[in-house]
Amino acid sequence: MKQFILQTLFRAKYHVGFTHKRHWLRKYFWSLESARKFADSLSGKQTVWDKNHKPIYTKREMSFSLHEDAKNFSTNI
């Protein structure tokens, strides 16, 4: 019902699905820039969807952390 109201009556064009505690929620946006900024502010992989449920923008987090033992690795025996 909320999706119908926001997309039809208020003409929201984009949404971002995210988890809040133990629930999955959607936040609706009228501009792509504000939806992208919201997706970037969340942790993990986030996708901005258009009103036809096609992915528009995907934020991916890259983790380049190394374990302390991997820093001293040597192939010389």
The first five atom37 places (N, CA, C, CB, O) and aatype in JSON, in Angstrom:
{
  "aatype": [12, 11, 5, 13, 9, 10, 5, 16, 10, 13, 1, 0, 11, 18, 8, 19, 7, 13, 16, 8, 11, 1, 8, 17, 10, 1, 11, 18, 13, 17, 15, 10, 6, 15, 0, 1, 11, 13, 0, 3, 15, 10, 15, 7, 11, 5, 16, 19, 17, 3, 11, 2, 8, 11, 14, 9, 18, 16, 11, 1, 6, 12, 15, 13, 15, 10, 8, 6, 3, 0, 11, 2, 13, 15, 16, 2, 9],
  "atom_mask": [
    [1, 1, 1, 1, 1],
    [1, 1, 1, 1, 1],
    [1, 1, 1, 1, 1],
    [1, 1, 1, 1, 1],
    [1, 1, 1, 1, 1],
    [1, 1, 1, 1, 1],
    [1, 1, 1, 1, 1],
    [1, 1, 1, 1, 1],
    [1, 1, 1, 1, 1],
    [1, 1, 1, 1, 1],
    [1, 1, 1, 1, 1],
    [1, 1, 1, 1, 1],
    [1, 1, 1, 1, 1],
    [1, 1, 1, 1, 1],
    [1, 1, 1, 1, 1],
    [1, 1, 1, 1, 1],
    [1, 1, 1, 0, 1],
    [1, 1, 1, 1, 1],
    [1, 1, 1, 1, 1],
    [1, 1, 1, 1, 1],
    [1, 1, 1, 1, 1],
    [1, 1, 1, 1, 1],
    [1, 1, 1, 1, 1],
    [1, 1, 1, 1, 1],
    [1, 1, 1, 1, 1],
    [1, 1, 1, 1, 1],
    [1, 1, 1, 1, 1],
    [1, 1, 1, 1, 1],
    [1, 1, 1, 1, 1],
    [1, 1, 1, 1, 1],
    [1, 1, 1, 1, 1],
    [1, 1, 1, 1, 1],
    [1, 1, 1, 1, 1],
    [1, 1, 1, 1, 1],
    [1, 1, 1, 1, 1],
    [1, 1, 1, 1, 1],
    [1, 1, 1, 1, 1],
    [1, 1, 1, 1, 1],
    [1, 1, 1, 1, 1],
    [1, 1, 1, 1, 1],
    [1, 1, 1, 1, 1],
    [1, 1, 1, 1, 1],
    [1, 1, 1, 1, 1],
    [1, 1, 1, 0, 1],
    [1, 1, 1, 1, 1],
    [1, 1, 1, 1, 1],
    [1, 1, 1, 1, 1],
    [1, 1, 1, 1, 1],
    [1, 1, 1, 1, 1],
    [1, 1, 1, 1, 1],
    [1, 1, 1, 1, 1],
    [1, 1, 1, 1, 1],
    [1, 1, 1, 1, 1],
    [1, 1, 1, 1, 1],
    [1, 1, 1, 1, 1],
    [1, 1, 1, 1, 1],
    [1, 1, 1, 1, 1],
    [1, 1, 1, 1, 1],
    [1, 1, 1, 1, 1],
    [1, 1, 1, 1, 1],
    [1, 1, 1, 1, 1],
    [1, 1, 1, 1, 1],
    [1, 1, 1, 1, 1],
    [1, 1, 1, 1, 1],
    [1, 1, 1, 1, 1],
    [1, 1, 1, 1, 1],
    [1, 1, 1, 1, 1],
    [1, 1, 1, 1, 1],
    [1, 1, 1, 1, 1],
    [1, 1, 1, 1, 1],
    [1, 1, 1, 1, 1],
    [1, 1, 1, 1, 1],
    [1, 1, 1, 1, 1],
    [1, 1, 1, 1, 1],
    [1, 1, 1, 1, 1],
    [1, 1, 1, 1, 1],
    [1, 1, 1, 1, 1]
  ],
  "atom_positions": [
    [[0.82, -1.19, 0.0], [0.0, 0.0, 0.0], [0.87, 1.26, 0.0], [-0.94, -0.01, 1.21], [0.62, 2.21, -0.75]],
    [[1.92, 1.26, 0.87], [2.82, 2.4, 0.93], [3.52, 2.61, -0.42], [3.86, 2.22, 2.05], [3.68, 3.74, -0.88]],
    [[3.94, 1.5, -1.04], [4.61, 1.59, -2.33], [3.67, 2.19, -3.37], [5.1, 0.2, -2.79], [4.09, 3.03, -4.17]],
    [[2.42, 1.77, -3.39], [1.44, 2.3, -4.34], [1.23, 3.8, -4.14], [0.11, 1.56, -4.2], [1.2, 4.56, -5.11]],
    [[1.08, 4.22, -2.9], [0.85, 5.64, -2.61], [2.03, 6.48, -3.01], [0.55, 5.84, -1.12], [1.86, 7.51, -3.67]],
    [[3.23, 6.07, -2.63], [4.41, 6.88, -2.93], [4.75, 6.91, -4.42], [5.6, 6.36, -2.15], [5.18, 7.95, -4.94]],
    [[4.56, 5.79, -5.11], [4.92, 5.77, -6.53], [3.84, 6.35, -7.41], [5.23, 4.36, -6.96], [4.15, 6.94, -8.44]],
    [[2.59, 6.2, -7.05], [1.51, 6.66, -7.91], [1.09, 8.08, -7.6], [0.33, 5.74, -7.79], [1.04, 8.93, -8.49]],
    [[0.78, 8.34, -6.34], [0.28, 9.66, -5.99], [1.38, 10.71, -5.87], [-0.48, 9.58, -4.7], [1.23, 11.83, -6.35]],
    [[2.5, 10.34, -5.24], [3.58, 11.3, -5.03], [4.65, 11.22, -6.11], [4.2, 11.07, -3.68], [5.57, 12.04, -6.14]],
    [[4.54, 10.24, -7.0], [5.44, 10.06, -8.14], [6.91, 9.91, -7.74], [5.3, 11.23, -9.08], [7.8, 10.49, -8.36]],
    [[7.16, 9.12, -6.7], [8.53, 8.81, -6.32], [9.13, 7.9, -7.4], [8.6, 8.12, -4.9], [8.5, 6.93, -7.81]],
    [[10.33, 8.23, -7.86], [10.92, 7.51, -8.98], [11.93, 6.44, -8.56], [11.59, 8.48, -9.9], [12.15, 5.48, -9.3]],
    [[12.54, 6.59, -7.39], [13.61, 5.69, -6.98], [13.38, 5.22, -5.55], [14.98, 6.38, -7.1], [12.72, 5.89, -4.76]],
    [[13.93, 4.04, -5.23], [13.91, 3.58, -3.85], [15.18, 2.78, -3.55], [12.65, 2.73, -3.57], [15.82, 2.22, -4.44]],
    [[15.51, 2.77, -2.26], [16.66, 2.02, -1.77], [16.14, 1.07, -0.7], [17.79, 2.96, -1.22], [15.51, 1.51, 0.26]],
    [[16.42, -0.21, -0.86], [16.05, -1.19, 0.15], [17.2, -1.34, 1.14], [0.0, 0.0, 0.0], [18.35, -1.45, 0.73]],
    [[16.88, -1.36, 2.42], [17.92, -1.5, 3.43], [17.35, -2.19, 4.66], [18.53, -0.13, 3.81], [16.13, -2.25, 4.83]],
    [[18.23, -2.71, 5.51], [17.78, -3.37, 6.73], [17.91, -2.4, 7.89], [18.59, -4.65, 7.0], [18.88, -1.64, 7.99]],
    [[16.93, -2.45, 8.75], [16.92, -1.64, 9.97], [16.63, -2.58, 11.11], [15.88, -0.47, 9.89], [15.51, -3.07, 11.26]],
    [[17.64, -2.83, 11.93], [17.57, -3.81, 13.01], [17.22, -5.17, 12.41], [16.51, -3.4, 14.09], [18.06, -5.75, 11.73]],
    [[16.03, -5.68, 12.62], [15.67, -6.99, 12.06], [14.63, -6.88, 10.94], [15.14, -7.9, 13.15], [14.08, -7.89, 10.52]],
    [[14.36, -5.66, 10.46], [13.35, -5.45, 9.45], [13.97, -4.93, 8.16], [12.29, -4.47, 9.95], [15.0, -4.25, 8.19]],
    [[13.35, -5.26, 7.04], [13.78, -4.76, 5.75], [12.85, -3.62, 5.36], [13.79, -5.89, 4.66], [11.63, -3.79, 5.36]],
    [[13.42, -2.46, 5.02], [12.64, -1.28, 4.7], [13.02, -0.73, 3.33], [12.84, -0.21, 5.76], [14.07, -1.06, 2.78]],
    [[12.15, 0.11, 2.78], [12.43, 0.85, 1.56], [12.31, 2.34, 1.87], [11.47, 0.44, 0.4], [11.42, 2.76, 2.61]],
    [[13.2, 3.12, 1.31], [13.11, 4.56, 1.41], [12.97, 5.09, -0.01], [14.36, 5.18, 2.14], [13.75, 4.73, -0.9]],
    [[11.99, 5.95, -0.22], [11.66, 6.45, -1.55], [12.24, 7.84, -1.78], [10.15, 6.47, -1.75], [12.33, 8.64, -0.85]],
    [[12.63, 8.11, -3.05], [13.25, 9.37, -3.41], [12.7, 9.86, -4.73], [14.78, 9.23, -3.49], [12.25, 9.07, -5.56]],
    [[12.73, 11.18, -4.92], [12.3, 11.78, -6.17], [13.48, 12.06, -7.08], [11.55, 13.07, -5.9], [13.31, 12.11, -8.3]],
    [[14.68, 12.23, -6.53], [15.85, 12.49, -7.38], [16.88, 11.38, -7.2], [16.48, 13.86, -7.04], [17.04, 10.82, -6.12]],
    [[17.56, 11.08, -8.28], [18.57, 10.03, -8.27], [19.75, 10.42, -7.38], [19.05, 9.74, -9.69], [20.33, 9.56, -6.7]],
    [[20.11, 11.68, -7.38], [21.26, 12.13, -6.59], [21.03, 11.91, -5.1], [21.54, 13.61, -6.86], [21.95, 11.46, -4.41]],
    [[19.85, 12.22, -4.59], [19.59, 12.01, -3.16], [19.51, 10.52, -2.83], [18.29, 12.71, -2.74], [19.92, 10.11, -1.74]],
    [[19.0, 9.69, -3.75], [18.97, 8.25, -3.53], [20.38, 7.68, -3.5], [18.13, 7.55, -4.61], [20.7, 6.81, -2.69]],
    [[21.24, 8.17, -4.41], [22.63, 7.7, -4.44], [23.37, 8.09, -3.18], [23.35, 8.27, -5.67], [24.14, 7.29, -2.65]],
    [[23.16, 9.31, -2.68], [23.82, 9.75, -1.45], [23.37, 8.91, -0.27], [23.52, 11.22, -1.19], [24.19, 8.58, 0.59]],
    [[22.09, 8.57, -0.21], [21.6, 7.73, 0.88], [22.21, 6.34, 0.8], [20.07, 7.65, 0.85], [22.6, 5.78, 1.83]],
    [[22.3, 5.77, -0.4], [22.9, 4.44, -0.56], [24.37, 4.46, -0.17], [22.74, 3.96, -2.01], [24.86, 3.5, 0.41]],
    [[25.07, 5.54, -0.49], [26.49, 5.65, -0.12], [26.67, 5.79, 1.38], [27.12, 6.84, -0.83], [27.71, 5.39, 1.91]],
    [[25.69, 6.34, 2.07], [25.83, 6.53, 3.52], [25.63, 5.22, 4.29], [24.84, 7.57, 4.0], [26.04, 5.14, 5.45]],
    [[25.01, 4.22, 3.69], [24.78, 2.95, 4.35], [25.98, 2.03, 4.16], [23.51, 2.28, 3.82], [26.73, 2.19, 3.2]],
    [[26.15, 1.08, 5.06], [27.26, 0.14, 4.94], [26.82, -1.07, 4.12], [27.77, -0.3, 6.33], [25.63, -1.39, 4.04]],
    [[27.78, -1.73, 3.51], [27.5, -2.91, 2.7], [27.12, -2.56, 1.29], [0.0, 0.0, 0.0], [27.21, -1.4, 0.88]],
    [[26.68, -3.57, 0.54], [26.27, -3.37, -0.84], [24.85, -2.83, -0.87], [26.38, -4.69, -1.65], [23.94, -3.44, -0.31]],
    [[24.64, -1.7, -1.51], [23.32, -1.08, -1.62], [23.01, -0.79, -3.08], [23.25, 0.22, -0.78], [23.91, -0.45, -3.85]],
    [[21.76, -0.94, -3.45], [21.33, -0.71, -4.83], [20.19, 0.3, -4.85], [20.89, -2.02, -5.49], [19.27, 0.23, -4.03]],
    [[20.26, 1.23, -5.79], [19.16, 2.17, -6.03], [18.34, 1.59, -7.18], [19.69, 3.63, -6.37], [18.88, 1.28, -8.24]],
    [[17.03, 1.46, -6.96], [16.12, 0.88, -7.94], [15.2, 1.97, -8.49], [15.29, -0.26, -7.31], [14.85, 2.9, -7.77]],
    [[14.81, 1.85, -9.76], [13.83, 2.78, -10.3], [12.43, 2.22, -10.05], [14.06, 3.02, -11.82], [12.29, 1.16, -9.45]],
    [[11.4, 2.92, -10.51], [10.03, 2.5, -10.2], [9.62, 1.24, -10.95], [9.06, 3.61, -10.53], [8.61, 0.63, -10.61]],
    [[10.37, 0.83, -11.96], [10.11, -0.41, -12.69], [10.95, -1.56, -12.15], [10.39, -0.22, -14.17], [11.04, -2.62, -12.78]],
    [[11.56, -1.36, -10.99], [12.38, -2.37, -10.29], [13.59, -2.8, -11.11], [11.54, -3.59, -9.95], [13.93, -3.98, -11.14]],
    [[14.23, -1.83, -11.77], [15.48, -2.07, -12.47], [16.59, -1.37, -11.7], [15.42, -1.58, -13.96], [16.41, -0.22, -11.29]],
    [[17.74, -2.03, -11.51], [18.83, -1.39, -10.77], [19.42, -0.22, -11.55], [19.92, -2.41, -10.44], [19.72, -0.35, -12.74]],
    [[19.58, 0.91, -10.89], [20.13, 2.11, -11.5], [21.57, 2.34, -11.06], [19.27, 3.34, -11.16], [22.44, 2.67, -11.87]],
    [[21.83, 2.15, -9.76], [23.15, 2.42, -9.19], [23.41, 1.38, -8.1], [23.24, 3.88, -8.61], [22.52, 1.08, -7.31]],
    [[24.62, 0.83, -8.07], [24.99, -0.13, -7.04], [26.27, 0.32, -6.38], [25.15, -1.55, -7.63], [27.28, 0.56, -7.05]],
    [[26.22, 0.43, -5.07], [27.41, 0.78, -4.29], [28.01, -0.52, -3.76], [27.06, 1.76, -3.11], [27.32, -1.33, -3.14]],
    [[29.28, -0.69, -4.0], [29.98, -1.89, -3.52], [31.13, -1.45, -2.63], [30.49, -2.76, -4.71], [31.91, -0.57, -2.99]],
    [[31.22, -2.07, -1.48], [32.34, -1.78, -0.59], [33.47, -2.75, -0.86], [31.9, -1.87, 0.89], [33.26, -3.95, -1.01]],
    [[34.65, -2.21, -0.93], [35.83, -3.02, -1.13], [36.64, -3.02, 0.16], [36.68, -2.5, -2.33], [36.91, -1.96, 0.73]],
    [[37.02, -4.18, 0.61], [37.82, -4.29, 1.82], [39.22, -4.76, 1.44], [37.16, -5.24, 2.85], [39.38, -5.87, 0.92]],
    [[40.21, -3.93, 1.7], [41.58, -4.27, 1.36], [42.44, -4.51, 2.6], [42.19, -3.16, 0.53], [43.65, -4.3, 2.56]],
    [[41.84, -4.94, 3.66], [42.6, -5.17, 4.89], [43.42, -6.46, 4.76], [41.66, -5.24, 6.11], [42.96, -7.44, 4.17]],
    [[44.6, -6.44, 5.31], [45.48, -7.6, 5.32], [45.69, -8.07, 6.75], [46.83, -7.28, 4.64], [45.76, -7.27, 7.69]],
    [[45.8, -9.36, 6.89], [46.12, -9.93, 8.19], [47.58, -9.62, 8.5], [45.84, -11.46, 8.23], [48.39, -9.5, 7.58]],
    [[47.92, -9.49, 9.77], [49.28, -9.13, 10.16], [50.31, -10.16, 9.69], [49.37, -8.99, 11.67], [51.43, -9.79, 9.34]],
    [[49.95, -11.45, 9.67], [50.88, -12.48, 9.21], [51.12, -12.39, 7.7], [50.36, -13.87, 9.58], [52.19, -12.78, 7.24]],
    [[50.16, -11.89, 6.94], [50.32, -11.81, 5.49], [51.3, -10.71, 5.1], [48.97, -11.56, 4.83], [51.86, -10.75, 4.01]],
    [[51.51, -9.73, 5.96], [52.44, -8.64, 5.65], [53.89, -9.12, 5.65], [52.27, -7.51, 6.64], [54.72, -8.53, 4.96]],
    [[54.2, -10.15, 6.39], [55.57, -10.66, 6.51], [55.79, -11.92, 5.71], [55.91, -10.91, 7.96], [56.75, -12.65, 5.96]],
    [[54.93, -12.2, 4.74], [55.02, -13.43, 3.95], [56.2, -13.35, 2.99], [53.7, -13.68, 3.17], [56.42, -12.33, 2.33]],
    [[56.94, -14.41, 2.92], [58.07, -14.48, 2.0], [58.11, -15.88, 1.38], [59.41, -14.16, 2.73], [57.83, -16.86, 2.06]],
    [[58.47, -15.97, 0.08], [58.57, -17.28, -0.59], [59.98, -17.82, -0.51], [58.13, -17.17, -2.05], [60.22, -18.95, -0.94]],
    [[60.92, -17.05, 0.02], [62.3, -17.55, 0.16], [62.37, -18.52, 1.32], [63.3, -16.38, 0.37], [61.96, -18.21, 2.43]],
    [[62.91, -19.7, 1.03], [63.01, -20.71, 2.09], [64.45, -20.91, 2.47], [62.4, -22.05, 1.64], [64.75, -21.72, 3.35]]
  ]
}
